[in-house]
Amino acid sequence: MDNKLCHFEIASRDVEKAMKFYSTIFNWKINWDEKMNYGMIDTGAYPGGGLDKAKEDQEPGVNLYILVESIEETLKNIENNGGKVNVAKTEIPTIGWFAHFADPDGNVLGIYENLKKD
């Protein structure tokens, strides 16, 4: 496993404005899913990203996701090395799982594990 960057996520207070901005500036294709209230960003290259509406108690910002083999093992390793789990392993139905953590300096990142297909 390479543990490479696999996804980025932009949280915005005004997703319509953000969609227009990123589409115009970078020519990204953003497919908004009303049911999920989330936009998948196609940058034309790997990695792609997502656009999310910032929660009321959340500052707008960007989160990077690192692909891992096992979220459970990675979270244990993070905690054993001075990091903190902010969001426990969470399922993305039919796709995989994610979690958020803070490194010892407080930088928040995400990890992602693909759904294993038989």
N, C-alpha and C positions, 0 to 999 in steps of 0.2 A: 504494500500500500504506500502510495507516494505522499499522503497527507497534504495534498495540494489544495489551493484555493479552488472552490467549486461553485460558489454562488455569492452574490452580494445583494443586500436588501436596503432600499432607501425608504425611510419613514418620512412622510410629509403631512403637514396639516391640511394642505389643499391638493389632493391628488389630481384633480383636473388640470390645475395650473402646472403641477410637476410633470404630468404626462405631456402636455404641450411643450414645456421647456425642453425636456430630454429628447423628445421626438424631433423638435426643430433643431436643436444644437448639434446632436450627435446622430440624428437619423435612426434612432432606436425605434423598433417596433414594440409597442406596449399593448398587450392583449388583456383588457380588464375583464375580470370574472365577477359579475354582480353577486353571485351566490357566495363566493369565498371572500368578497370584498378585498380583492388582491389583484394586482397586475403583474403578469409575467413579462419580463423585459428580454427581448431578443436583440443582442448587441451586434449580431452578425458573426460573432466568434465566441469561443469558450473563454471564460465562463459567462453565463447569462445571469440575470438578476430578477429581482422582484421589487414592486412598488407597493407600499403598505400605508394605510392611513395611521398616522401617529395617534396613540391613545392619549386621553386627556392628561394623564400624569407622565407622559413620555415626551422628551425633547426630540424634535426631528433630528435625523442623523443617518449614518450609514453603518451597517453591520456586515462583516465579512464572515463567510462560512468556510470551514476546512473539512474536507472529506476524510472520514476516519473509518477504520474497519469495525470498531466496536465503541459505541458511545459509552457504555457502562465502564469499560476498561479505561477509556480516555478520561472520563470524569474522575475515576479513582486516582489516576495518575496526576491529574490537575490538582486535586485536593491534597495529595501527598507531597506536592511540590510548591505549596504556598498559594495556589489559586483558590477560587471560590465558585461554586455552582450557583448561577443566578436563576436559570430555568432548567429544571430537570428534563430528562428524556421525554420528548413529546412526539406523538405520532402525527404524521402527515398521511392520511389514509391513501392506500394504494401506491404510495411513493417511497416513504422511508420515515426517518426520525430526525429530530434536531434537538439541540440543547444550547444554552448560552452559559458562558463562564466569564469570570474576571481573572486576569493574570495578577501577579503580586503587586503591580502598579495600579490596578484598577481598570485597565483597558478591557473592554467587553468585546468578545468575539463569539461566533457560533461554531458549532460542529454539526456535521451532517453524516448520517449513515444511510446508505441505499437499502431499499427493501431487497432482501435476498430472494431471488426467483429460482424455483426448482427447474 
